[in-house]
Amino acid sequence: MLRSVLLIGAVVLMAGPALAENACGIAPIAPAIATGADLAGKSTDDAHTTALAALKSVKAYQVTLSSYRECLVTQTNAQKAALASAKDDKAKKAATDQIAEIQTAYDKTVDTETAVVTDYSNLHNAYCKMGDGLAGCAKPKP
């Protein structure tokens, strides 16, 4: 009995990532963005390098998100077409369920991107507070 429970548990753990996939694959992994606290004790040049690296990571992430989202939209449109041509309730439900799953995946990418951009914005603001006239920061108003 214990053996079969362990086997079932192992199968579920291995299938977990596959269950999170859709026809577009797995959503891009969000980059880890440094925090303002990570800038403490750094020179402004080192802090600028950290902020610039974070910006590049955000932009690269957004490029991969764009491709992934385009795929999700294509899949949604295919399911909408399947829904429109469905002949029975089972097919309609399957298409509707797929549309909902795809929309959930899309919404998660928006939430994650928002969090990543907010983290970068907080890092950038912390960098800009390190001094006046820093590269990439708004100039103080006279």
TAHUWO-V653411 format. One record per backbone hydrogen bond with DSSP energy under -0.5 kcal/mol. NH is the residue of the N-H (numbers start at 1). CO is the residue of the C=O. If there is no record, write none. Layout:
{{NH;CO} {NH;CO}}
This chain:
{{5;1} {6;2} {7;3} {8;4} {9;5} {10;6} {11;7} {12;8} {13;9} {14;10} {15;11} {16;12} {17;13} {19;15} {20;16} {21;17} {21;18} {22;25} {25;22} {33;31} {38;35} {39;35} {39;36} {40;37} {42;39} {47;43} {48;44} {49;45} {50;46} {51;47} {52;48} {53;49} {54;50} {55;51} {56;52} {57;53} {58;54} {59;55} {60;56} {61;57} {62;58} {63;59} {64;60} {65;61} {66;62} {67;63} {68;64} {69;65} {70;66} {71;67} {72;68} {73;69} {74;70} {75;71} {76;72} {77;73} {78;74} {79;75} {80;76} {81;77} {82;78} {83;79} {84;80} {85;81} {86;82} {86;83} {92;88} {93;89} {94;90} {95;91} {96;92} {97;93} {98;94} {99;95} {100;96} {101;97} {102;98} {103;99} {104;100} {105;101} {106;102} {107;103} {108;104} {109;105} {110;106} {111;107} {112;108} {113;109} {114;110} {115;111} {116;112} {117;113} {118;114} {119;115} {120;116} {121;117} {122;118} {123;119} {124;120} {125;121} {126;122} {127;123} {128;124} {129;125} {130;127} {131;128} {134;131} {137;134}}
